[in-house]
Amino acid sequence: MAMDASEIERMIMEGIPGAQVKITDLRGDGDHYAALVESSAFEGIPRVKQHQMVYEALKGKMGDDLHALALQTAVPKV
């Protein structure tokens, strides 16, 4: 079952409060998305850990309901 972009955005924003999230459906099939997640919570944290934080926010949906997610994380520019 495919996930809706708004559901992905909601889950990430709940898991990482204050995050700015932009979701793009790459193929229009509801299965392949790109996500840009900006959060001050990422400051000083290695990129691998940042990505793990996003995957944790998705509560096990990666690889199941959410087939593919091209993920970019960043600390907001001041």
mmCIF file of the N, C-alpha and C atoms, coordinates in Angstrom:
data_MODEL
# 
_entry.id   MODEL 
# 
loop_
_atom_site.group_PDB 
_atom_site.id 
_atom_site.type_symbol 
_atom_site.label_atom_id 
_atom_site.label_alt_id 
_atom_site.label_comp_id 
_atom_site.label_asym_id 
_atom_site.label_entity_id 
_atom_site.label_seq_id 
_atom_site.pdbx_PDB_ins_code 
_atom_site.Cartn_x 
_atom_site.Cartn_y 
_atom_site.Cartn_z 
_atom_site.occupancy 
_atom_site.B_iso_or_equiv 
_atom_site.pdbx_formal_charge 
_atom_site.auth_seq_id 
_atom_site.auth_comp_id 
_atom_site.auth_asym_id 
_atom_site.auth_atom_id 
_atom_site.pdbx_PDB_model_num 
ATOM 1   N N  . MET A 1 1  ? 0.840  -1.175 0.000   1.00 0.00 ? 1  MET A N  1 
ATOM 2   C CA . MET A 1 1  ? 0.000  0.000  0.000   1.00 0.00 ? 1  MET A CA 1 
ATOM 3   C C  . MET A 1 1  ? 0.890  1.246  0.000   1.00 0.00 ? 1  MET A C  1 
ATOM 4   N N  . ALA A 1 2  ? 0.658  2.158  -0.904  1.00 0.00 ? 2  ALA A N  1 
ATOM 5   C CA . ALA A 1 2  ? 1.457  3.378  -1.028  1.00 0.00 ? 2  ALA A CA 1 
ATOM 6   C C  . ALA A 1 2  ? 1.082  4.377  0.066   1.00 0.00 ? 2  ALA A C  1 
ATOM 7   N N  . MET A 1 3  ? 2.034  5.235  0.386   1.00 0.00 ? 3  MET A N  1 
ATOM 8   C CA . MET A 1 3  ? 1.793  6.298  1.362   1.00 0.00 ? 3  MET A CA 1 
ATOM 9   C C  . MET A 1 3  ? 1.576  7.617  0.642   1.00 0.00 ? 3  MET A C  1 
ATOM 10  N N  . ASP A 1 4  ? 0.735  8.446  1.209   1.00 0.00 ? 4  ASP A N  1 
ATOM 11  C CA . ASP A 1 4  ? 0.484  9.779  0.689   1.00 0.00 ? 4  ASP A CA 1 
ATOM 12  C C  . ASP A 1 4  ? 1.585  10.722 1.168   1.00 0.00 ? 4  ASP A C  1 
ATOM 13  N N  . ALA A 1 5  ? 1.988  11.667 0.331   1.00 0.00 ? 5  ALA A N  1 
ATOM 14  C CA . ALA A 1 5  ? 3.048  12.618 0.675   1.00 0.00 ? 5  ALA A CA 1 
ATOM 15  C C  . ALA A 1 5  ? 2.721  13.385 1.956   1.00 0.00 ? 5  ALA A C  1 
ATOM 16  N N  . SER A 1 6  ? 1.462  13.735 2.146   1.00 0.00 ? 6  SER A N  1 
ATOM 17  C CA . SER A 1 6  ? 1.081  14.484 3.346   1.00 0.00 ? 6  SER A CA 1 
ATOM 18  C C  . SER A 1 6  ? 1.254  13.642 4.606   1.00 0.00 ? 6  SER A C  1 
ATOM 19  N N  . GLU A 1 7  ? 1.060  12.348 4.510   1.00 0.00 ? 7  GLU A N  1 
ATOM 20  C CA . GLU A 1 7  ? 1.262  11.446 5.651   1.00 0.00 ? 7  GLU A CA 1 
ATOM 21  C C  . GLU A 1 7  ? 2.746  11.362 6.004   1.00 0.00 ? 7  GLU A C  1 
ATOM 22  N N  . ILE A 1 8  ? 3.596  11.271 5.003   1.00 0.00 ? 8  ILE A N  1 
ATOM 23  C CA . ILE A 1 8  ? 5.049  11.237 5.235   1.00 0.00 ? 8  ILE A CA 1 
ATOM 24  C C  . ILE A 1 8  ? 5.473  12.533 5.911   1.00 0.00 ? 8  ILE A C  1 
ATOM 25  N N  . GLU A 1 9  ? 5.019  13.658 5.389   1.00 0.00 ? 9  GLU A N  1 
ATOM 26  C CA . GLU A 1 9  ? 5.351  14.961 5.956   1.00 0.00 ? 9  GLU A CA 1 
ATOM 27  C C  . GLU A 1 9  ? 4.881  15.055 7.406   1.00 0.00 ? 9  GLU A C  1 
ATOM 28  N N  . ARG A 1 10 ? 3.663  14.641 7.668   1.00 0.00 ? 10 ARG A N  1 
ATOM 29  C CA . ARG A 1 10 ? 3.105  14.697 9.021   1.00 0.00 ? 10 ARG A CA 1 
ATOM 30  C C  . ARG A 1 10 ? 3.937  13.868 9.996   1.00 0.00 ? 10 ARG A C  1 
ATOM 31  N N  . MET A 1 11 ? 4.289  12.651 9.602   1.00 0.00 ? 11 MET A N  1 
ATOM 32  C CA . MET A 1 11 ? 5.046  11.770 10.480  1.00 0.00 ? 11 MET A CA 1 
ATOM 33  C C  . MET A 1 11 ? 6.430  12.352 10.799  1.00 0.00 ? 11 MET A C  1 
ATOM 34  N N  . ILE A 1 12 ? 7.084  12.904 9.794   1.00 0.00 ? 12 ILE A N  1 
ATOM 35  C CA . ILE A 1 12 ? 8.406  13.489 10.024  1.00 0.00 ? 12 ILE A CA 1 
ATOM 36  C C  . ILE A 1 12 ? 8.293  14.702 10.937  1.00 0.00 ? 12 ILE A C  1 
ATOM 37  N N  . MET A 1 13 ? 7.294  15.547 10.706  1.00 0.00 ? 13 MET A N  1 
ATOM 38  C CA . MET A 1 13 ? 7.129  16.744 11.525  1.00 0.00 ? 13 MET A CA 1 
ATOM 39  C C  . MET A 1 13 ? 6.764  16.395 12.966  1.00 0.00 ? 13 MET A C  1 
ATOM 40  N N  . GLU A 1 14 ? 6.027  15.335 13.174  1.00 0.00 ? 14 GLU A N  1 
ATOM 41  C CA . GLU A 1 14 ? 5.711  14.890 14.532  1.00 0.00 ? 14 GLU A CA 1 
ATOM 42  C C  . GLU A 1 14 ? 6.943  14.311 15.210  1.00 0.00 ? 14 GLU A C  1 
ATOM 43  N N  . GLY A 1 15 ? 7.753  13.576 14.458  1.00 0.00 ? 15 GLY A N  1 
ATOM 44  C CA . GLY A 1 15 ? 8.941  12.935 15.012  1.00 0.00 ? 15 GLY A CA 1 
ATOM 45  C C  . GLY A 1 15 ? 10.098 13.890 15.234  1.00 0.00 ? 15 GLY A C  1 
ATOM 46  N N  . ILE A 1 16 ? 10.133 14.966 14.452  1.00 0.00 ? 16 ILE A N  1 
ATOM 47  C CA . ILE A 1 16 ? 11.193 15.972 14.571  1.00 0.00 ? 16 ILE A CA 1 
ATOM 48  C C  . ILE A 1 16 ? 10.501 17.336 14.631  1.00 0.00 ? 16 ILE A C  1 
ATOM 49  N N  . PRO A 1 17 ? 10.007 17.699 15.816  1.00 0.00 ? 17 PRO A N  1 
ATOM 50  C CA . PRO A 1 17 ? 9.265  18.957 15.952  1.00 0.00 ? 17 PRO A CA 1 
ATOM 51  C C  . PRO A 1 17 ? 10.071 20.166 15.463  1.00 0.00 ? 17 PRO A C  1 
ATOM 52  N N  . GLY A 1 18 ? 9.387  21.043 14.750  1.00 0.00 ? 18 GLY A N  1 
ATOM 53  C CA . GLY A 1 18 ? 10.021 22.243 14.224  1.00 0.00 ? 18 GLY A CA 1 
ATOM 54  C C  . GLY A 1 18 ? 10.714 22.051 12.889  1.00 0.00 ? 18 GLY A C  1 
ATOM 55  N N  . ALA A 1 19 ? 10.741 20.823 12.393  1.00 0.00 ? 19 ALA A N  1 
ATOM 56  C CA . ALA A 1 19 ? 11.392 20.547 11.109  1.00 0.00 ? 19 ALA A CA 1 
ATOM 57  C C  . ALA A 1 19 ? 10.605 21.171 9.956   1.00 0.00 ? 19 ALA A C  1 
ATOM 58  N N  . GLN A 1 20 ? 11.329 21.604 8.950   1.00 0.00 ? 20 GLN A N  1 
ATOM 59  C CA . GLN A 1 20 ? 10.741 22.044 7.690   1.00 0.00 ? 20 GLN A CA 1 
ATOM 60  C C  . GLN A 1 20 ? 10.881 20.862 6.727   1.00 0.00 ? 20 GLN A C  1 
ATOM 61  N N  . VAL A 1 21 ? 9.786  20.424 6.149   1.00 0.00 ? 21 VAL A N  1 
ATOM 62  C CA . VAL A 1 21 ? 9.782  19.210 5.337   1.00 0.00 ? 21 VAL A CA 1 
ATOM 63  C C  . VAL A 1 21 ? 9.197  19.511 3.964   1.00 0.00 ? 21 VAL A C  1 
ATOM 64  N N  . LYS A 1 22 ? 9.899  19.070 2.928   1.00 0.00 ? 22 LYS A N  1 
ATOM 65  C CA . LYS A 1 22 ? 9.386  19.171 1.556   1.00 0.00 ? 22 LYS A CA 1 
ATOM 66  C C  . LYS A 1 22 ? 9.435  17.781 0.948   1.00 0.00 ? 22 LYS A C  1 
ATOM 67  N N  . ILE A 1 23 ? 8.278  17.284 0.537   1.00 0.00 ? 23 ILE A N  1 
ATOM 68  C CA . ILE A 1 23 ? 8.159  15.950 -0.052  1.00 0.00 ? 23 ILE A CA 1 
ATOM 69  C C  . ILE A 1 23 ? 7.814  16.097 -1.532  1.00 0.00 ? 23 ILE A C  1 
ATOM 70  N N  . THR A 1 24 ? 8.519  15.345 -2.380  1.00 0.00 ? 24 THR A N  1 
ATOM 71  C CA . THR A 1 24 ? 8.253  15.334 -3.815  1.00 0.00 ? 24 THR A CA 1 
ATOM 72  C C  . THR A 1 24 ? 7.992  13.901 -4.254  1.00 0.00 ? 24 THR A C  1 
ATOM 73  N N  . ASP A 1 25 ? 6.874  13.678 -4.951  1.00 0.00 ? 25 ASP A N  1 
ATOM 74  C CA . ASP A 1 25 ? 6.572  12.361 -5.516  1.00 0.00 ? 25 ASP A CA 1 
ATOM 75  C C  . ASP A 1 25 ? 7.342  12.256 -6.832  1.00 0.00 ? 25 ASP A C  1 
ATOM 76  N N  . LEU A 1 26 ? 8.362  11.414 -6.858  1.00 0.00 ? 26 LEU A N  1 
ATOM 77  C CA . LEU A 1 26 ? 9.278  11.353 -7.995  1.00 0.00 ? 26 LEU A CA 1 
ATOM 78  C C  . LEU A 1 26 ? 8.676  10.742 -9.252  1.00 0.00 ? 26 LEU A C  1 
ATOM 79  N N  . ARG A 1 27 ? 7.759  9.807  -9.085  1.00 0.00 ? 27 ARG A N  1 
ATOM 80  C CA . ARG A 1 27 ? 7.201  9.119  -10.252 1.00 0.00 ? 27 ARG A CA 1 
ATOM 81  C C  . ARG A 1 27 ? 5.695  9.293  -10.405 1.00 0.00 ? 27 ARG A C  1 
ATOM 82  N N  . GLY A 1 28 ? 5.070  9.936  -9.436  1.00 0.00 ? 28 GLY A N  1 
ATOM 83  C CA . GLY A 1 28 ? 3.620  10.086 -9.490  1.00 0.00 ? 28 GLY A CA 1 
ATOM 84  C C  . GLY A 1 28 ? 2.892  8.813  -9.116  1.00 0.00 ? 28 GLY A C  1 
ATOM 85  N N  . ASP A 1 29 ? 3.613  7.845  -8.529  1.00 0.00 ? 29 ASP A N  1 
ATOM 86  C CA . ASP A 1 29 ? 2.992  6.556  -8.202  1.00 0.00 ? 29 ASP A CA 1 
ATOM 87  C C  . ASP A 1 29 ? 2.736  6.374  -6.705  1.00 0.00 ? 29 ASP A C  1 
ATOM 88  N N  . GLY A 1 30 ? 3.093  7.385  -5.890  1.00 0.00 ? 30 GLY A N  1 
ATOM 89  C CA . GLY A 1 30 ? 2.884  7.267  -4.454  1.00 0.00 ? 30 GLY A CA 1 
ATOM 90  C C  . GLY A 1 30 ? 3.810  6.271  -3.794  1.00 0.00 ? 30 GLY A C  1 
ATOM 91  N N  . ASP A 1 31 ? 4.858  5.864  -4.484  1.00 0.00 ? 31 ASP A N  1 
ATOM 92  C CA . ASP A 1 31 ? 5.786  4.854  -3.968  1.00 0.00 ? 31 ASP A CA 1 
ATOM 93  C C  . ASP A 1 31 ? 7.233  5.336  -3.926  1.00 0.00 ? 31 ASP A C  1 
ATOM 94  N N  . HIS A 1 32 ? 7.557  6.341  -4.706  1.00 0.00 ? 32 HIS A N  1 
ATOM 95  C CA . HIS A 1 32 ? 8.935  6.827  -4.818  1.00 0.00 ? 32 HIS A CA 1 
ATOM 96  C C  . HIS A 1 32 ? 8.957  8.327  -4.535  1.00 0.00 ? 32 HIS A C  1 
ATOM 97  N N  . TYR A 1 33 ? 9.528  8.680  -3.392  1.00 0.00 ? 33 TYR A N  1 
ATOM 98  C CA . TYR A 1 33 ? 9.531  10.067 -2.949  1.00 0.00 ? 33 TYR A CA 1 
ATOM 99  C C  . TYR A 1 33 ? 10.945 10.583 -2.725  1.00 0.00 ? 33 TYR A C  1 
ATOM 100 N N  . ALA A 1 34 ? 11.059 11.906 -2.760  1.00 0.00 ? 34 ALA A N  1 
ATOM 101 C CA . ALA A 1 34 ? 12.259 12.592 -2.293  1.00 0.00 ? 34 ALA A CA 1 
ATOM 102 C C  . ALA A 1 34 ? 11.807 13.467 -1.132  1.00 0.00 ? 34 ALA A C  1 
ATOM 103 N N  . ALA A 1 35 ? 12.664 13.564 -0.117  1.00 0.00 ? 35 ALA A N  1 
ATOM 104 C CA . ALA A 1 35 ? 12.339 14.396 1.038   1.00 0.00 ? 35 ALA A CA 1 
ATOM 105 C C  . ALA A 1 35 ? 13.534 15.279 1.367   1.00 0.00 ? 35 ALA A C  1 
ATOM 106 N N  . LEU A 1 36 ? 13.246 16.551 1.606   1.00 0.00 ? 36 LEU A N  1 
ATOM 107 C CA . LEU A 1 36 ? 14.233 17.486 2.127   1.00 0.00 ? 36 LEU A CA 1 
ATOM 108 C C  . LEU A 1 36 ? 13.741 17.858 3.518   1.00 0.00 ? 36 LEU A C  1 
ATOM 109 N N  . VAL A 1 37 ? 14.559 17.549 4.517   1.00 0.00 ? 37 VAL A N  1 
ATOM 110 C CA . VAL A 1 37 ? 14.189 17.818 5.906   1.00 0.00 ? 37 VAL A CA 1 
ATOM 111 C C  . VAL A 1 37 ? 15.243 18.742 6.507   1.00 0.00 ? 37 VAL A C  1 
ATOM 112 N N  . GLU A 1 38 ? 14.811 19.920 6.925   1.00 0.00 ? 38 GLU A N  1 
ATOM 113 C CA . GLU A 1 38 ? 15.693 20.877 7.586   1.00 0.00 ? 38 GLU A CA 1 
ATOM 114 C C  . GLU A 1 38 ? 15.260 21.004 9.033   1.00 0.00 ? 38 GLU A C  1 
ATOM 115 N N  . SER A 1 39 ? 16.241 20.886 9.941   1.00 0.00 ? 39 SER A N  1 
ATOM 116 C CA . SER A 1 39 ? 15.927 21.001 11.359  1.00 0.00 ? 39 SER A CA 1 
ATOM 117 C C  . SER A 1 39 ? 17.147 21.438 12.143  1.00 0.00 ? 39 SER A C  1 
ATOM 118 N N  . SER A 1 40 ? 16.932 22.312 13.102  1.00 0.00 ? 40 SER A N  1 
ATOM 119 C CA . SER A 1 40 ? 18.020 22.718 13.991  1.00 0.00 ? 40 SER A CA 1 
ATOM 120 C C  . SER A 1 40 ? 18.438 21.555 14.883  1.00 0.00 ? 40 SER A C  1 
ATOM 121 N N  . ALA A 1 41 ? 17.587 20.540 15.015  1.00 0.00 ? 41 ALA A N  1 
ATOM 122 C CA . ALA A 1 41 ? 17.922 19.349 15.800  1.00 0.00 ? 41 ALA A CA 1 
ATOM 123 C C  . ALA A 1 41 ? 19.080 18.577 15.173  1.00 0.00 ? 41 ALA A C  1 
ATOM 124 N N  . PHE A 1 42 ? 19.378 18.825 13.897  1.00 0.00 ? 42 PHE A N  1 
ATOM 125 C CA . PHE A 1 42 ? 20.464 18.131 13.204  1.00 0.00 ? 42 PHE A CA 1 
ATOM 126 C C  . PHE A 1 42 ? 21.835 18.765 13.462  1.00 0.00 ? 42 PHE A C  1 
ATOM 127 N N  . GLU A 1 43 ? 21.845 19.945 14.078  1.00 0.00 ? 43 GLU A N  1 
ATOM 128 C CA . GLU A 1 43 ? 23.106 20.657 14.271  1.00 0.00 ? 43 GLU A CA 1 
ATOM 129 C C  . GLU A 1 43 ? 24.100 19.831 15.084  1.00 0.00 ? 43 GLU A C  1 
ATOM 130 N N  . GLY A 1 44 ? 25.299 19.662 14.527  1.00 0.00 ? 44 GLY A N  1 
ATOM 131 C CA . GLY A 1 44 ? 26.362 18.930 15.198  1.00 0.00 ? 44 GLY A CA 1 
ATOM 132 C C  . GLY A 1 44 ? 26.230 17.416 15.141  1.00 0.00 ? 44 GLY A C  1 
ATOM 133 N N  . ILE A 1 45 ? 25.234 16.931 14.411  1.00 0.00 ? 45 ILE A N  1 
ATOM 134 C CA . ILE A 1 45 ? 24.979 15.488 14.319  1.00 0.00 ? 45 ILE A CA 1 
ATOM 135 C C  . ILE A 1 45 ? 25.415 14.999 12.939  1.00 0.00 ? 45 ILE A C  1 
ATOM 136 N N  . PRO A 1 46 ? 26.148 13.881 12.874  1.00 0.00 ? 46 PRO A N  1 
ATOM 137 C CA . PRO A 1 46 ? 26.563 13.337 11.571  1.00 0.00 ? 46 PRO A CA 1 
ATOM 138 C C  . PRO A 1 46 ? 25.347 13.039 10.677  1.00 0.00 ? 46 PRO A C  1 
ATOM 139 N N  . ARG A 1 47 ? 25.567 13.154 9.379   1.00 0.00 ? 47 ARG A N  1 
ATOM 140 C CA . ARG A 1 47 ? 24.472 12.958 8.419   1.00 0.00 ? 47 ARG A CA 1 
ATOM 141 C C  . ARG A 1 47 ? 23.795 11.586 8.565   1.00 0.00 ? 47 ARG A C  1 
ATOM 142 N N  . VAL A 1 48 ? 24.565 10.558 8.837   1.00 0.00 ? 48 VAL A N  1 
ATOM 143 C CA . VAL A 1 48 ? 23.977 9.222  9.004   1.00 0.00 ? 48 VAL A CA 1 
ATOM 144 C C  . VAL A 1 48 ? 22.962 9.227  10.153  1.00 0.00 ? 48 VAL A C  1 
ATOM 145 N N  . LYS A 1 49 ? 23.315 9.868  11.255  1.00 0.00 ? 49 LYS A N  1 
ATOM 146 C CA . LYS A 1 49 ? 22.408 9.960  12.407  1.00 0.00 ? 49 LYS A CA 1 
ATOM 147 C C  . LYS A 1 49 ? 21.191 10.813 12.069  1.00 0.00 ? 49 LYS A C  1 
ATOM 148 N N  . GLN A 1 50 ? 21.389 11.877 11.281  1.00 0.00 ? 50 GLN A N  1 
ATOM 149 C CA . GLN A 1 50 ? 20.262 12.703 10.847  1.00 0.00 ? 50 GLN A CA 1 
ATOM 150 C C  . GLN A 1 50 ? 19.250 11.855 10.080  1.00 0.00 ? 50 GLN A C  1 
ATOM 151 N N  . HIS A 1 51 ? 19.759 11.043 9.159   1.00 0.00 ? 51 HIS A N  1 
ATOM 152 C CA . HIS A 1 51 ? 18.882 10.181 8.361   1.00 0.00 ? 51 HIS A CA 1 
ATOM 153 C C  . HIS A 1 51 ? 18.192 9.159  9.255   1.00 0.00 ? 51 HIS A C  1 
ATOM 154 N N  . GLN A 1 52 ? 18.912 8.629  10.229  1.00 0.00 ? 52 GLN A N  1 
ATOM 155 C CA . GLN A 1 52 ? 18.308 7.676  11.161  1.00 0.00 ? 52 GLN A CA 1 
ATOM 156 C C  . GLN A 1 52 ? 17.162 8.325  11.932  1.00 0.00 ? 52 GLN A C  1 
ATOM 157 N N  . MET A 1 53 ? 17.323 9.591  12.286  1.00 0.00 ? 53 MET A N  1 
ATOM 158 C CA . MET A 1 53 ? 16.258 10.310 12.990  1.00 0.00 ? 53 MET A CA 1 
ATOM 159 C C  . MET A 1 53 ? 14.995 10.396 12.127  1.00 0.00 ? 53 MET A C  1 
ATOM 160 N N  . VAL A 1 54 ? 15.185 10.654 10.834  1.00 0.00 ? 54 VAL A N  1 
ATOM 161 C CA . VAL A 1 54 ? 14.032 10.727 9.923   1.00 0.00 ? 54 VAL A CA 1 
ATOM 162 C C  . VAL A 1 54 ? 13.385 9.344  9.800   1.00 0.00 ? 54 VAL A C  1 
ATOM 163 N N  . TYR A 1 55 ? 14.192 8.304  9.620   1.00 0.00 ? 55 TYR A N  1 
ATOM 164 C CA . TYR A 1 55 ? 13.635 6.951  9.499   1.00 0.00 ? 55 TYR A CA 1 
ATOM 165 C C  . TYR A 1 55 ? 12.896 6.543  10.766  1.00 0.00 ? 55 TYR A C  1 
ATOM 166 N N  . GLU A 1 56 ? 13.420 6.939  11.936  1.00 0.00 ? 56 GLU A N  1 
ATOM 167 C CA . GLU A 1 56 ? 12.732 6.645  13.197  1.00 0.00 ? 56 GLU A CA 1 
ATOM 168 C C  . GLU A 1 56 ? 11.376 7.340  13.243  1.00 0.00 ? 56 GLU A C  1 
ATOM 169 N N  . ALA A 1 57 ? 11.310 8.569  12.720  1.00 0.00 ? 57 ALA A N  1 
ATOM 170 C CA . ALA A 1 57 ? 10.049 9.319  12.688  1.00 0.00 ? 57 ALA A CA 1 
ATOM 171 C C  . ALA A 1 57 ? 9.016  8.626  11.806  1.00 0.00 ? 57 ALA A C  1 
ATOM 172 N N  . LEU A 1 58 ? 9.485  7.855  10.825  1.00 0.00 ? 58 LEU A N  1 
ATOM 173 C CA . LEU A 1 58 ? 8.573  7.152  9.909   1.00 0.00 ? 58 LEU A CA 1 
ATOM 174 C C  . LEU A 1 58 ? 8.069  5.836  10.498  1.00 0.00 ? 58 LEU A C  1 
ATOM 175 N N  . LYS A 1 59 ? 8.510  5.496  11.691  1.00 0.00 ? 59 LYS A N  1 
ATOM 176 C CA . LYS A 1 59 ? 7.976  4.378  12.477  1.00 0.00 ? 59 LYS A CA 1 
ATOM 177 C C  . LYS A 1 59 ? 7.851  3.072  11.705  1.00 0.00 ? 59 LYS A C  1 
ATOM 178 N N  . GLY A 1 60 ? 8.923  2.667  11.051  1.00 0.00 ? 60 GLY A N  1 
ATOM 179 C CA . GLY A 1 60 ? 8.938  1.373  10.380  1.00 0.00 ? 60 GLY A CA 1 
ATOM 180 C C  . GLY A 1 60 ? 8.234  1.310  9.038   1.00 0.00 ? 60 GLY A C  1 
ATOM 181 N N  . LYS A 1 61 ? 7.795  2.431  8.525   1.00 0.00 ? 61 LYS A N  1 
ATOM 182 C CA . LYS A 1 61 ? 7.091  2.442  7.224   1.00 0.00 ? 61 LYS A CA 1 
ATOM 183 C C  . LYS A 1 61 ? 8.044  2.272  6.039   1.00 0.00 ? 61 LYS A C  1 
ATOM 184 N N  . MET A 1 62 ? 9.353  2.641  6.234   1.00 0.00 ? 62 MET A N  1 
ATOM 185 C CA . MET A 1 62 ? 10.330 2.496  5.146   1.00 0.00 ? 62 MET A CA 1 
ATOM 186 C C  . MET A 1 62 ? 10.467 1.035  4.746   1.00 0.00 ? 62 MET A C  1 
ATOM 187 N N  . GLY A 1 63 ? 10.421 0.784  3.447   1.00 0.00 ? 63 GLY A N  1 
ATOM 188 C CA . GLY A 1 63 ? 10.576 -0.565 2.931   1.00 0.00 ? 63 GLY A CA 1 
ATOM 189 C C  . GLY A 1 63 ? 9.283  -1.357 2.948   1.00 0.00 ? 63 GLY A C  1 
ATOM 190 N N  . ASP A 1 64 ? 8.256  -0.822 3.583   1.00 0.00 ? 64 ASP A N  1 
ATOM 191 C CA . ASP A 1 64 ? 6.962  -1.503 3.641   1.00 0.00 ? 64 ASP A CA 1 
ATOM 192 C C  . ASP A 1 64 ? 5.937  -0.635 2.906   1.00 0.00 ? 64 ASP A C  1 
ATOM 193 N N  . ASP A 1 65 ? 5.285  0.259  3.606   1.00 0.00 ? 65 ASP A N  1 
ATOM 194 C CA . ASP A 1 65 ? 4.323  1.165  2.975   1.00 0.00 ? 65 ASP A CA 1 
ATOM 195 C C  . ASP A 1 65 ? 5.021  2.209  2.103   1.00 0.00 ? 65 ASP A C  1 
ATOM 196 N N  . LEU A 1 66 ? 6.258  2.531  2.474   1.00 0.00 ? 66 LEU A N  1 
ATOM 197 C CA . LEU A 1 66 ? 7.042  3.519  1.735   1.00 0.00 ? 66 LEU A CA 1 
ATOM 198 C C  . LEU A 1 66 ? 8.199  2.796  1.065   1.00 0.00 ? 66 LEU A C  1 
ATOM 199 N N  . HIS A 1 67 ? 8.105  2.632  -0.246  1.00 0.00 ? 67 HIS A N  1 
ATOM 200 C CA . HIS A 1 67 ? 9.070  1.820  -0.990  1.00 0.00 ? 67 HIS A CA 1 
ATOM 201 C C  . HIS A 1 67 ? 10.430 2.490  -1.123  1.00 0.00 ? 67 HIS A C  1 
ATOM 202 N N  . ALA A 1 68 ? 10.461 3.757  -1.519  1.00 0.00 ? 68 ALA A N  1 
ATOM 203 C CA . ALA A 1 68 ? 11.745 4.443  -1.770  1.00 0.00 ? 68 ALA A CA 1 
ATOM 204 C C  . ALA A 1 68 ? 11.655 5.895  -1.341  1.00 0.00 ? 68 ALA A C  1 
ATOM 205 N N  . LEU A 1 69 ? 12.715 6.342  -0.645  1.00 0.00 ? 69 LEU A N  1 
ATOM 206 C CA . LEU A 1 69 ? 12.780 7.725  -0.201  1.00 0.00 ? 69 LEU A CA 1 
ATOM 207 C C  . LEU A 1 69 ? 14.203 8.245  -0.404  1.00 0.00 ? 69 LEU A C  1 
ATOM 208 N N  . ALA A 1 70 ? 14.354 9.178  -1.340  1.00 0.00 ? 70 ALA A N  1 
ATOM 209 C CA . ALA A 1 70 ? 15.638 9.855  -1.543  1.00 0.00 ? 70 ALA A CA 1 
ATOM 210 C C  . ALA A 1 70 ? 15.676 10.970 -0.508  1.00 0.00 ? 70 ALA A C  1 
ATOM 211 N N  . LEU A 1 71 ? 16.551 10.851 0.462   1.00 0.00 ? 71 LEU A N  1 
ATOM 212 C CA . LEU A 1 71 ? 16.519 11.720 1.626   1.00 0.00 ? 71 LEU A CA 1 
ATOM 213 C C  . LEU A 1 71 ? 17.690 12.697 1.650   1.00 0.00 ? 71 LEU A C  1 
ATOM 214 N N  . GLN A 1 72 ? 17.375 13.969 1.887   1.00 0.00 ? 72 GLN A N  1 
ATOM 215 C CA . GLN A 1 72 ? 18.380 15.006 2.117   1.00 0.00 ? 72 GLN A CA 1 
ATOM 216 C C  . GLN A 1 72 ? 18.031 15.661 3.439   1.00 0.00 ? 72 GLN A C  1 
ATOM 217 N N  . THR A 1 73 ? 19.039 15.847 4.295   1.00 0.00 ? 73 THR A N  1 
ATOM 218 C CA . THR A 1 73 ? 18.827 16.533 5.557   1.00 0.00 ? 73 THR A CA 1 
ATOM 219 C C  . THR A 1 73 ? 19.779 17.732 5.633   1.00 0.00 ? 73 THR A C  1 
ATOM 220 N N  . ALA A 1 74 ? 19.373 18.736 6.391   1.00 0.00 ? 74 ALA A N  1 
ATOM 221 C CA . ALA A 1 74 ? 20.187 19.932 6.522   1.00 0.00 ? 74 ALA A CA 1 
ATOM 222 C C  . ALA A 1 74 ? 19.805 20.694 7.782   1.00 0.00 ? 74 ALA A C  1 
ATOM 223 N N  . VAL A 1 75 ? 20.761 21.483 8.252   1.00 0.00 ? 75 VAL A N  1 
ATOM 224 C CA . VAL A 1 75 ? 20.514 22.434 9.329   1.00 0.00 ? 75 VAL A CA 1 
ATOM 225 C C  . VAL A 1 75 ? 20.092 23.734 8.649   1.00 0.00 ? 75 VAL A C  1 
ATOM 226 N N  . PRO A 1 76 ? 19.028 24.377 9.132   1.00 0.00 ? 76 PRO A N  1 
ATOM 227 C CA . PRO A 1 76 ? 18.588 25.624 8.491   1.00 0.00 ? 76 PRO A CA 1 
ATOM 228 C C  . PRO A 1 76 ? 19.705 26.677 8.524   1.00 0.00 ? 76 PRO A C  1 
ATOM 229 N N  . LYS A 1 77 ? 19.776 27.450 7.459   1.00 0.00 ? 77 LYS A N  1 
ATOM 230 C CA . LYS A 1 77 ? 20.737 28.557 7.400   1.00 0.00 ? 77 LYS A CA 1 
ATOM 231 C C  . LYS A 1 77 ? 20.170 29.717 8.210   1.00 0.00 ? 77 LYS A C  1 
ATOM 232 N N  . VAL A 1 78 ? 21.032 30.360 8.949   1.00 0.00 ? 78 VAL A N  1 
ATOM 233 C CA . VAL A 1 78 ? 20.581 31.453 9.822   1.00 0.00 ? 78 VAL A CA 1 
ATOM 234 C C  . VAL A 1 78 ? 20.428 32.731 9.055   1.00 0.00 ? 78 VAL A C  1 
# 
